[in-house]
Amino acid sequence: MTTWQRKARTVVGLIAFCISIAVFLTLKDRSFFEAPDDTQGLDSDLIFHSVKSVVTQVTGEKRNLRVEAEQHFAYSSGSSRLEGVRVIVEGQDGEDVLITSRQGEVGQSEDQVEVTGEVILQASDGLSVVTEQASYNHQSGIVNIPGHLTFSRGELEGSAIGAVYDNEGDQLHLFSESHVSLGRVAFTSKEAVLATSTLSFSKDVQIDEGVRKATAQAAYVQYDPAEASVKYVELREQAQMRTLSTKPGSLEVMKAQEIDLSYEEESGLLSQVRLMGDSEIGFAGSNQYAGEYMVAESIDVSLAGDDGVVASLEARRKVEIALHDEDEESTRKIRAGIMTVGGDGTGELSKMVFVQDVVYRSRGFVGADQQSLVITSDRLEASFTGRLGAMDSARFTGHVGFSNGDTEGSASLVFYDINAGVVRLRSYGGEGNTPQMMDPNVEIEAEEIDLALNGTGIRAKGDVRSLLSFAGIFTSTTPSYVKADRLIYDSNDRRTIYSGGARLWQGNTAIQGDTIELHQDTADVKAIGNVRSTFILEEIDEGTNEVKEVPTIGVANAMHYEGVARRATYTEQAHVNGPQGDLSGEEVELYFGRSHRELDRVESRERVKLLLTGVTATGVHLTYFTADGRYVMSGAPVQILEELPGECRETQGKTLTFYRSSETVSVDGNQEVRTITRTIPVDPVEDLAKALSTTRNDDGGDLVSQIPGNCPQPQFN
């Protein structure tokens, strides 16, 4: 029995003794005494009963206990039963707790108070808990609630099964089926802890914001009790958030090991989301295309508006995003160290930026063929309209490399026009990384290169240089090179046009012109405008009987080399100078042997002029046969002028046949007949002037010989 109980019993005994004496003296003349009706049915061990009792326990510690009751029953066992109970815990800091109930019971230790029936706990911070049963331990300051309860603190409210209220820490611990709502946000979990400005949830946590739902194994919430709004939420372990009723392109799902949610102070709307550890974000698709999907180590998302649209996004470490076109036939994946998504100030997302080891991959169909484009760079800036998957352009900078099927390239700057399907390679930042591209047939280097991904063509300009791996001018074993100002490649007919001072060469063989056109399949070459060619041919030296290389130089306004026919045709003021002599005409044709290293024959037509040492021949048509060094010239008439000492001898006929190594001339089929029709006197002074006026080529060598001497220049009709 406690001290206050023993004192109370002594006082009650003295009072009862005095009252009994007074009653006896007053009623000594009465014959009987009737006991009051309200004592009927009391327990036999009841030793004390009072009305409107107040018991105060002052401990001098952090809190004092005050128990008030409409009725107080004390028993010999040391326990007390209370009715109409009020339990008041007074803290030294003014943090009082009031517990009311229909009934209560005080244990022998006086520190334990059990209350039942319409139990209401009210704390000084506004917390109110309603239940049917609770117990308070004064030593620990703990209120234990074993059953179902509801609670509220301003706009904060909820329910649970089983709870503990810590008066000292001002925390309500919820044990099972916890439901908490604050403003527009509702929380459920198996366990929860409510403090003045924080909430903690654990085990199967669910958060409902109406338009969004989140799940996790644990959650920590900061909130403003005055504004009744959530300020910050931490989701831990298997965190996930989904948005309901999303439109295509909007944020649909977020997953990570940890997710932090920040809310605007004024509106209470979710404004910032941070995902950490195995982070994933999915955007809504439609019936026509799948939504975009992103993974990274961490992702930060900024939201705006009542519908929570994405205002900006940043992903870090091991970033990868999958994008889909509307036709679902094309997909894109991008990897990088960092990715940011933003807008242009209008409130709409329109740009993506990737940095650190960027890898861009796209896969789609060109006709019936599937193609894959891969671009690597230090940085990628991409634009889109409406949704991330609707990319329309991409800008790659810093050590850019790309491959598309068997086509590869590199540059310091690459523009990818997605709608047009064109990759544009450029120089950037003075790094000296000249754009290059290559495929099995050609390598191209230029200041600018445009490549159509559908294979339709290539455009290049600015100091264009090419290496051709397909069959060259004469041989397929030696690569060919081209230099020009511009290049156009048309894949439909596999034709390449070089323009602006174009020059094509293979070893010592070269062709130059204003424009050079190459046909890949046939190995045809066309040159137009200021054409000049040099072919290095082989022939047997008559003196040593050894093979020697002999150059053949041609100039014209146009030239066409046919790879299949092994024929080079010069037109428009054509001149060809080689072992066969200096030959000019409106058209000159060179026919090459099977090895492309020897000359089979030469043909010339219209206004034909052949210059040999001491001989000038003119006619309408000339054929030169390399095998026997034979010239056959026809016309109306054919004329041969021969330089002789002090005179010029002329031979004419319909057909003249003569040889490089012989002075024999056949006239009109009469073998070894020389017909001298006339001798033309000449002026020695004029002869000397001609000797000093020799036309030279660009290399300083003779191309078109003006034979000095006694013969005048031939005149054509």
C-alpha positions in Angstrom: 0.0 0.0 0.0 1.3 3.4 -1.0 1.9 6.4 1.3 -1.0 8.5 0.0 -3.4 5.4 0.3 -2.3 4.8 3.9 -2.8 8.4 4.8 -6.2 8.5 3.1 -7.3 5.4 5.0 -6.3 6.9 8.4 -8.1 10.1 7.7 -11.2 8.3 6.5 -11.1 6.1 9.6 -11.0 9.1 11.9 -13.7 10.9 10.1 -15.9 7.8 10.2 -15.3 7.4 13.9 -16.3 11.0 14.6 -19.3 10.8 12.5 -20.5 7.6 14.2 -20.2 9.1 17.6 -22.2 12.2 16.5 -24.9 10.0 14.9 -25.1 7.9 18.0 -25.6 10.9 20.3 -28.2 12.4 18.0 -30.2 9.3 17.4 -29.8 7.5 20.7 -33.5 7.7 21.3 -34.5 6.2 18.0 -35.4 2.5 17.9 -33.8 1.6 14.5 -31.2 2.8 11.8 -31.5 2.4 8.0 -28.4 2.2 5.8 -28.3 4.4 2.8 -29.4 2.8 -0.5 -26.2 3.9 -2.4 -24.1 1.6 -0.4 -25.9 -1.4 -1.8 -23.8 -3.7 -4.0 -20.4 -2.3 -3.1 -17.4 -4.7 -3.2 -16.6 -6.2 0.1 -12.9 -5.0 -0.2 -13.9 -1.4 -0.9 -12.3 0.7 1.7 -12.9 4.1 0.3 -15.4 5.9 -2.0 -15.4 9.6 -2.9 -17.1 11.9 -5.3 -15.3 14.6 -7.3 -11.9 13.3 -6.3 -8.6 14.8 -7.3 -5.3 13.1 -6.8 -2.1 15.0 -7.7 1.3 13.5 -7.8 4.2 16.0 -7.8 7.4 14.3 -8.6 9.6 17.3 -9.2 10.7 15.7 -12.5 9.8 16.7 -16.0 6.1 16.2 -15.5 3.4 16.0 -12.8 0.3 13.8 -12.8 -3.2 14.9 -11.9 -6.1 12.4 -11.9 -9.6 13.7 -11.6 -12.7 11.5 -11.3 -16.4 11.9 -10.8 -16.3 9.0 -8.5 -13.3 7.3 -6.8 -13.4 3.8 -5.4 -10.4 2.6 -3.4 -9.9 -1.1 -2.6 -7.9 -3.0 0.1 -5.7 -4.5 -2.7 -4.3 -1.0 -3.2 -6.0 -0.4 -6.6 -8.5 2.3 -7.4 -11.4 2.5 -9.8 -12.5 5.8 -11.3 -15.5 6.9 -13.3 -15.8 10.1 -15.3 -11.9 10.2 -15.6 -9.7 13.1 -16.5 -5.9 12.4 -16.5 -3.8 15.5 -16.8 -0.1 15.2 -17.4 1.6 18.6 -16.7 5.0 19.1 -18.3 7.4 21.8 -17.2 7.6 23.1 -20.7 3.9 23.6 -20.9 3.4 20.4 -23.0 0.3 19.2 -21.2 -1.7 16.1 -22.1 -5.3 15.5 -21.2 -6.9 12.0 -21.3 -10.6 11.6 -20.7 -12.7 8.5 -20.5 -15.8 7.0 -18.9 -13.8 4.7 -16.6 -10.3 4.4 -15.3 -8.2 2.3 -13.0 -5.1 3.2 -11.0 -2.7 0.4 -10.3 -0.9 -0.3 -7.0 2.2 1.5 -8.3 0.2 4.7 -8.8 2.2 5.2 -12.1 -0.1 3.2 -14.3 -3.5 4.5 -15.2 -5.9 2.4 -17.4 -8.8 4.2 -19.1 -11.6 2.7 -21.1 -14.8 3.9 -22.8 -14.8 6.9 -25.1 -11.1 7.6 -24.5 -9.9 11.0 -25.8 -6.3 12.1 -25.7 -5.6 15.7 -26.3 -2.1 17.2 -26.4 -1.1 20.8 -26.1 0.1 20.9 -29.7 -3.4 20.2 -30.9 -3.2 16.4 -31.3 -6.4 14.6 -30.5 -6.7 10.8 -30.3 -10.0 8.9 -29.9 -10.1 5.2 -28.9 -11.9 2.8 -26.6 -9.0 1.8 -24.4 -5.6 3.2 -23.3 -3.1 3.2 -20.5 -0.7 5.8 -19.2 2.6 5.1 -17.5 3.8 8.1 -15.6 7.4 6.8 -15.3 7.9 6.5 -19.0 5.4 9.2 -20.1 3.9 6.7 -22.6 0.3 6.3 -23.5 -0.4 2.8 -24.9 -3.4 2.4 -27.2 -4.0 -1.3 -28.1 -7.0 -1.1 -30.3 -8.5 1.0 -33.1 -8.0 4.7 -32.9 -8.6 7.9 -34.9 -6.5 11.0 -34.5 -6.3 14.6 -35.8 -4.1 17.7 -35.5 -5.6 20.5 -37.5 -5.9 19.3 -41.1 -3.9 16.2 -40.2 -6.1 13.2 -39.5 -6.1 9.4 -39.7 -6.6 6.1 -38.1 -4.7 2.9 -37.0 -4.9 -0.2 -35.0 -2.6 0.1 -32.0 -0.5 3.0 -31.1 1.8 4.5 -28.5 1.9 8.2 -27.6 5.2 9.5 -26.2 4.5 12.5 -24.2 8.1 13.5 -23.7 8.9 13.2 -27.4 5.4 14.4 -28.5 5.2 11.5 -31.0 2.3 9.2 -31.9 3.5 5.7 -33.0 1.0 3.8 -35.1 1.4 0.1 -35.3 -0.9 -1.4 -37.8 -3.2 -0.3 -40.8 -2.0 3.3 -40.5 -3.9 5.8 -42.5 -2.8 9.5 -42.5 -4.1 12.3 -44.6 -2.8 15.8 -44.8 -4.4 18.2 -47.3 -4.5 16.6 -50.7 -2.0 13.8 -49.7 -3.0 10.5 -48.1 -0.6 8.0 -46.6 -1.1 4.3 -45.6 1.4 1.9 -44.1 1.7 -0.8 -41.5 3.6 1.4 -39.1 3.9 5.2 -38.7 5.2 7.8 -36.4 3.6 11.3 -36.1 5.5 14.2 -34.7 4.8 17.9 -34.6 6.1 18.6 -38.1 7.3 15.2 -39.4 5.7 11.9 -40.3 7.5 8.6 -40.7 6.1 5.5 -42.4 7.4 2.0 -42.7 6.4 -1.3 -44.3 4.3 -1.2 -47.5 4.0 2.5 -47.6 1.4 4.0 -50.1 0.9 7.7 -50.9 -2.1 9.0 -52.8 -2.1 12.5 -54.2 -5.1 12.0 -56.4 -3.4 12.3 -59.8 -0.4 10.4 -58.5 0.2 7.4 -56.3 3.5 6.3 -54.7 4.7 3.2 -53.0 7.8 2.4 -50.9 9.0 0.4 -47.9 9.6 3.5 -45.9 8.8 7.2 -46.0 9.8 10.3 -44.1 7.5 13.4 -44.4 8.1 17.0 -43.4 5.0 19.2 -43.3 3.8 22.6 -42.1 1.3 22.1 -39.3 0.1 25.7 -39.6 -0.6 25.5 -43.4 -1.6 21.8 -43.2 0.6 21.0 -46.2 3.3 18.6 -47.1 6.7 20.2 -47.7 9.0 17.2 -48.3 8.7 13.5 -48.7 11.5 10.9 -48.7 10.6 7.5 -50.1 13.1 4.7 -49.4 13.5 1.1 -50.6 11.7 0.1 -53.9 10.3 3.6 -54.3 7.8 4.1 -57.1 5.4 6.9 -58.2 2.8 6.6 -60.9 0.7 9.3 -62.5 -2.9 8.4 -63.4 -4.8 9.6 -66.5 -1.7 10.7 -68.4 -1.7 12.1 -71.9 0.8 11.0 -74.4 4.3 12.3 -73.7 3.6 13.2 -70.0 5.4 11.7 -67.0 3.8 8.3 -66.2 6.1 6.3 -63.8 9.2 6.9 -61.7 11.2 4.2 -59.9 14.3 4.2 -57.8 15.8 2.9 -54.6 15.1 6.3 -53.1 12.8 9.1 -54.2 12.6 12.6 -52.6 9.5 14.8 -53.3 9.4 18.5 -52.7 6.2 20.5 -52.6 5.6 24.2 -53.3 5.0 26.2 -50.1 2.0 28.3 -51.4 0.2 25.8 -53.6 1.1 22.6 -51.9 1.7 21.0 -55.4 4.5 18.6 -56.1 7.3 20.6 -57.7 10.5 18.6 -57.4 11.3 14.9 -57.6 14.8 13.4 -57.0 15.4 9.8 -57.8 18.5 8.0 -56.5 19.9 4.6 -57.1 18.7 2.5 -60.1 16.5 5.3 -61.2 13.9 4.9 -64.0 11.4 7.2 -65.6 8.7 6.3 -68.1 6.6 8.7 -70.2 3.1 7.8 -71.5 2.7 6.6 -75.0 -0.4 6.1 -77.2 -2.0 3.5 -79.3 0.4 4.4 -82.1 3.7 4.5 -80.3 5.3 3.4 -77.0 6.3 5.9 -74.4 9.8 7.1 -73.7 11.8 5.3 -71.0 14.9 6.5 -69.1 17.3 5.0 -66.6 20.2 6.5 -64.7 21.9 6.4 -61.3 20.0 9.6 -60.3 17.4 11.8 -61.9 16.0 15.2 -60.9 12.6 16.3 -62.2 11.0 19.7 -61.9 7.2 19.8 -62.3 4.9 22.7 -63.0 1.1 23.4 -62.9 -1.8 21.6 -61.4 -1.3 18.7 -63.8 2.3 18.3 -62.8 3.9 18.5 -66.3 7.6 18.2 -66.5 9.3 21.6 -66.6 12.9 20.3 -66.6 14.9 17.2 -66.0 18.4 16.2 -65.2 19.9 12.7 -65.1 23.4 11.7 -64.0 25.6 8.7 -64.3 24.9 5.8 -66.6 22.1 7.7 -68.4 20.2 5.8 -71.1 16.9 6.9 -72.7 14.8 5.0 -75.3 12.7 7.1 -77.8 10.1 5.9 -80.3 8.8 7.4 -83.5 5.1 7.5 -84.1 5.3 4.8 -86.7 7.0 2.4 -84.3 9.4 1.5 -87.1 12.2 3.6 -85.7 13.7 3.6 -82.3 16.5 5.7 -80.7 18.6 5.0 -77.7 21.0 7.6 -76.2 23.6 6.9 -73.5 25.6 9.6 -71.7 27.1 10.6 -68.3 24.7 13.5 -67.9 21.4 14.4 -69.5 19.3 17.6 -69.1 15.9 18.4 -70.5 14.5 21.9 -70.7 12.6 24.4 -72.7 12.9 27.6 -74.6 11.2 29.8 -72.0 7.7 29.2 -73.3 6.8 26.5 -70.7 7.1 23.7 -73.2 10.0 21.2 -73.2 11.9 21.4 -76.4 15.6 20.6 -75.8 17.7 17.7 -74.6 21.4 18.0 -73.8 23.7 15.0 -73.3 27.4 15.2 -72.1 30.2 12.7 -71.3 30.7 9.7 -73.5 27.6 10.2 -75.6 26.4 7.3 -77.7 23.4 7.8 -80.0 21.8 4.8 -81.7 18.8 4.8 -84.0 17.3 1.9 -85.8 14.8 2.0 -88.6 13.8 0.8 -92.0 14.8 2.3 -95.4 12.5 0.5 -97.8 12.7 -3.2 -96.8 16.1 -2.9 -95.3 16.8 -2.2 -91.6 19.6 0.2 -90.9 21.3 1.3 -87.7 22.9 4.7 -87.1 25.5 5.1 -84.3 27.0 8.5 -83.4 29.4 9.1 -80.6 30.5 12.5 -79.2 31.4 14.5 -76.2 28.1 16.4 -76.3 24.7 16.1 -77.9 22.1 18.8 -78.1 18.7 17.6 -79.5 15.4 19.4 -80.2 12.0 18.0 -80.2 8.3 19.0 -80.4 5.6 17.9 -78.0 7.3 14.9 -76.5 10.9 13.5 -76.1 10.4 10.9 -78.8 9.5 13.5 -81.4 13.1 14.6 -82.1 13.6 16.7 -85.2 17.3 17.6 -85.0 20.5 16.7 -83.1 23.8 18.6 -82.8 26.9 16.5 -81.8 30.2 18.2 -80.8 33.6 17.1 -79.7 35.3 14.0 -81.2 32.2 13.0 -83.2 32.2 9.6 -84.8 29.4 7.9 -86.7 28.5 4.7 -88.5 25.6 3.8 -90.7 25.8 0.3 -92.0 29.1 0.1 -93.8 29.5 3.9 -93.8 31.7 5.5 -91.2 32.8 9.1 -90.5 34.2 11.6 -88.0 34.2 15.3 -87.4 34.3 17.9 -84.6 30.7 18.9 -85.3 27.8 16.9 -86.7 24.3 18.1 -87.4 21.6 15.4 -87.7 18.5 16.6 -89.5 16.2 13.7 -88.4 13.2 14.8 -90.5 15.3 15.0 -93.6 17.4 12.0 -92.7 20.7 13.9 -93.3 23.9 13.9 -91.3 26.0 17.0 -91.8 29.7 16.8 -90.8 31.4 20.1 -90.0 34.6 21.6 -88.5 34.2 23.3 -85.2 36.2 25.2 -82.7 39.4 25.3 -84.6 40.3 21.8 -83.4 41.6 20.8 -86.8 39.4 17.8 -87.0 38.5 17.8 -90.7 35.2 16.0 -91.5 35.8 12.5 -92.9 33.6 9.7 -94.1 34.3 6.3 -95.7 32.6 3.3 -97.0 33.9 0.2 -98.9 34.2 2.2 -102.1 35.3 5.8 -101.1 36.9 7.9 -98.4 36.0 11.6 -98.4 37.6 14.5 -96.5 36.2 18.0 -96.8 35.3 21.1 -94.8 31.6 20.1 -95.1 30.0 16.7 -95.8 26.3 16.0 -96.0 25.2 12.3 -95.9 21.7 11.1 -96.7 21.0 8.1 -94.4 18.7 6.5 -96.9 21.7 6.1 -99.1 20.5 8.5 -101.8 23.5 10.7 -101.8 26.5 12.6 -100.4 27.3 16.3 -100.6 30.7 17.8 -99.8 32.4 21.1 -100.3 35.5 23.0 -99.3 38.8 21.4 -100.2 37.3 18.1 -101.0 39.6 15.1 -101.1 38.6 11.5 -102.0 40.2 8.1 -102.0 38.5 5.7 -104.4 38.7 2.0 -103.5 36.7 0.8 -106.4 38.2 0.1 -109.9 40.4 3.1 -110.8 41.1 4.6 -114.1 43.3 1.8 -115.3 43.7 -0.7 -112.5 41.7 -1.9 -109.5 44.8 -2.8 -107.4 45.9 0.8 -107.0 43.6 3.4 -105.3 42.6 6.6 -107.0 42.4 10.1 -105.5 40.3 13.1 -106.3 40.6 16.7 -105.3 38.0 19.4 -105.9 36.0 22.2 -104.3 32.7 20.3 -104.3 31.3 16.7 -104.5 27.9 15.3 -105.2 27.2 11.6 -105.0 23.9 10.1 -106.3 23.3 6.6 -105.2 20.5 6.0 -107.6 22.9 5.7 -110.5 26.1 5.4 -108.3 27.5 8.6 -109.8 29.9 11.1 -108.2 30.4 14.6 -109.6 33.4 16.6 -108.5 33.4 20.3 -109.4 35.6 23.3 -109.0 39.2 22.6 -110.1 38.6 18.8 -109.9 41.6 16.5 -110.3 41.6 12.7 -110.4 44.8 10.7 -110.3 46.1 7.2 -109.9 49.8 7.0 -109.6 51.1 9.2 -112.4 47.9 9.0 -114.4 45.7 12.0 -113.9 42.6 13.8 -115.2 41.6 17.3 -114.3 38.8 19.6 -115.3 36.2 22.0 -114.1 34.0 19.0 -113.4 34.8 15.3 -113.2 32.1 12.7 -113.1 32.7 9.1 -111.9 30.4 6.2 -112.5 31.1 3.6 -109.9 29.6 0.5 -111.6 31.2 1.1 -115.0 34.4 2.9 -113.8 33.5 5.6 -116.4 35.1 9.0 -116.0 33.7 12.2 -117.6 35.6 15.5 -117.4 34.2 18.8 -118.6 35.8 22.3 -118.9 39.5 22.9 -119.2 40.2 19.2 -119.4 43.7 17.9 -119.2 44.8 14.3 -118.8 48.0 12.5 -118.4 48.2 8.7 -119.0 51.4 6.8 -118.3 51.6 4.0 -120.9 54.1 1.3 -121.5 55.8 0.5 -124.8 58.8 -1.4 -126.1 61.9 0.8 -126.6 63.1 0.1 -130.2 66.7 0.6 -129.2 66.9 -1.4 -126.0 63.9 -3.7 -126.5 62.9 -2.9 -122.9 59.6 -1.7 -121.6 59.5 2.0 -120.9 56.8 4.4 -119.6 55.6 7.0 -122.0 53.3 9.8 -121.0 50.3 10.7 -123.2 48.9 14.2 -122.5 45.5 15.3 -123.6 43.6 18.6 -123.5 40.0 19.4 -124.5 36.8 20.9 -123.4 35.4 17.5 -122.5 36.6 13.9 -122.0 34.9 10.6 -121.5 36.7 7.6 -120.3 34.7 4.3 -120.6 35.9 1.6 -118.3 34.2 -1.3 -120.1 35.3 -0.2 -123.6 38.7 0.9 -122.3 38.3 4.1 -124.4 39.0 7.8 -123.7 37.2 10.2 -125.9 38.3 13.9 -126.1 35.9 16.4 -127.7 35.7 20.1 -128.5 39.2 21.3 -129.4 40.8 18.1 -128.5 44.6 17.7 -128.5 46.5 14.6 -127.5 50.3 14.4 -127.4 52.1 11.2 -127.0 54.3 8.6 -128.7 51.8 8.7 -131.6 52.7 12.4 -132.1 50.7 15.5 -131.5 47.2 14.9 -132.6 44.3 17.4 -132.7 40.7 17.3 -133.9 37.1 17.9 -133.0 37.2 14.4 -131.4 40.2 12.2 -130.4 39.7 8.6 -129.1 42.4 6.5 -127.3 41.8 2.8 -127.1 43.7 1.0 -124.3 44.7 -2.6 -124.1 43.4 -5.2 -121.6 45.9 -4.3 -119.0 45.1 -0.5 -119.4 48.8 0.1 -119.6 49.2 0.0 -123.3 47.6 1.8 -126.2 45.9 -0.3 -128.9 45.0 2.5 -131.3 44.1 6.2 -131.6 41.3 7.7 -133.7 40.5 11.3 -134.5 37.7 12.9 -136.5 36.9 16.3 -138.0 39.6 18.8 -138.7 42.3 16.3 -137.8 45.9 17.5 -137.6 48.8 15.3 -136.8 52.3 16.7 -136.0 55.3 14.5 -136.2 58.9 15.5 -136.4 59.2 17.3 -139.7 55.7 16.2 -140.8 52.3 17.8 -140.6 49.3 15.7 -141.7 45.7 16.9 -141.9 42.4 15.3 -142.8 38.9 14.3 -141.8 39.7 11.0 -140.1 42.8 9.4 -138.6 43.4 5.9 -137.1 46.7 5.1 -135.5 47.6 1.4 -134.8 50.1 1.0 -132.1 51.1 -2.5 -132.9 52.8 -1.6 -136.2 53.0 2.2 -135.8 50.7 2.7 -138.8 48.7 5.8 -139.5 45.7 5.8 -141.8 44.3 9.2 -142.6 41.3 9.9 -144.9 39.6 13.0 -146.1 38.9 15.2 -149.1 41.7 15.6 -149.4 44.3 14.3 -147.0 47.4 16.5 -146.9 51.0 15.8 -145.7 53.5 18.6 -145.4 57.1 17.5 -145.1 60.0 19.7 -144.1 62.9 19.4 -146.4 66.1 21.5 -146.6 65.0 24.8 -147.9 61.6 23.7 -149.1 58.2 22.2 -148.0 57.0 19.1 -149.8 53.2 18.4 -150.0 51.5 15.1 -150.5 47.7 14.8 -151.1 45.2 12.0 -151.6 41.9 10.6 -150.4 43.6 8.1 -148.1 47.2 8.3 -146.9 48.9 5.5 -145.0 52.3 6.0 -143.3 54.4 4.7 -140.4 56.2 6.1 -137.4 59.4 4.3 -138.3 59.4 4.7 -142.0 59.2 7.5 -144.5 57.1 5.4 -146.8 53.7 6.9 -147.7 50.9 5.0 -149.4 48.5 7.2 -151.3 45.0 5.9 -152.1 46.1 2.3 -151.6 49.2 2.6 -153.9 52.0 1.2 -151.7 55.3 2.9 -151.4 54.3 5.7 -153.7 55.1 9.3 -152.8 53.2 11.9 -154.8 54.6 15.4 -154.7 52.0 17.8 -156.0 53.8 21.0 -155.5 56.7 22.7 -153.7 56.0 25.9 -151.7 58.8 28.4 -151.3 59.2 29.8 -147.8 60.7 32.9 -146.1 63.8 32.1 -144.0 63.0 35.0 -141.6 59.5 33.8 -141.0 60.9 30.3 -140.4 63.1 31.5 -137.5 60.1 33.3 -135.9 58.1 30.1 -135.9 61.0 28.3 -134.2 61.0 30.7 -131.3 57.2 30.4 -130.7 56.4 27.1 -129.2 53.2 26.5 -127.3 53.9 25.0 -123.8 51.7 23.1 -121.3 51.2 24.0 -117.7 54.1 21.8 -116.6 56.5 23.6 -118.9 56.7 20.8 -121.5 55.6 20.9 -125.1 52.0 19.8 -125.7 51.1 21.2 -129.1 54.1 21.5 -131.4 54.2 24.3 -133.9 56.7 22.8 -136.4 59.2 25.4 -137.3 60.6 25.4 -140.8 59.5 26.0 -144.3 55.9 24.7 -144.2 52.9 26.9 -143.4 50.2 25.9 -141.0 47.5 23.9 -142.6 44.2 25.6 -143.3 40.8 23.8 -142.8 37.8 24.4 -144.9 
